[in-house]
Amino acid sequence: MNISSSIYSFLSDHSYLLPIGVITLTLGMLLLTLLPADVMGQNKLWSYDKLGHAVLFGSWSLSVGLYYQIHKSKRVKLWIIFASGTTFGLLIEILQHTLPVNRQGDPIDFLFDVLGCLIAIWVLKTILPNETKS
């Protein structure tokens, strides 16, 4: 059994972790992206903003894909997982642009959201059982 099979098996046996993870990631992402910029303060960590977008949206898409596979026991439609992640990223950029939160929607942030989603789809194709891939 390789490590990806071990992780998949662990998550299948402890499937309650996936909805908790998806909810936590969703709320965390909304807080990090929609809080006013001055609340976030000046921290060197924010200079890695683009990497953060890719990691957060990749993690979110990966978690949603695993949740769908394990809880629904249906064939995962990876294009739907990808579309969900990219739509979520686009929605956040639109909200940043329209809400009075001292934030700016950034097309480059969205591109890194898409990159993170693409990486998550690749990981899902790698770790999901063969009969579930599409």
Buried (B, 14 or more C-beta within 10 A) or exposed (E): EEEEEEEBEEBEEEEEBBEEBBEEBBEEBBEBBEEEEEEBEEEEEEEEEBEBBBBBBBBBBBBBBBBBBBEEEEEBBBEEBBEBBBEBBBEBBEBBEEEEBEBEBBEEBBBBBBBBBBBBBEBBBEBBEEEBBE
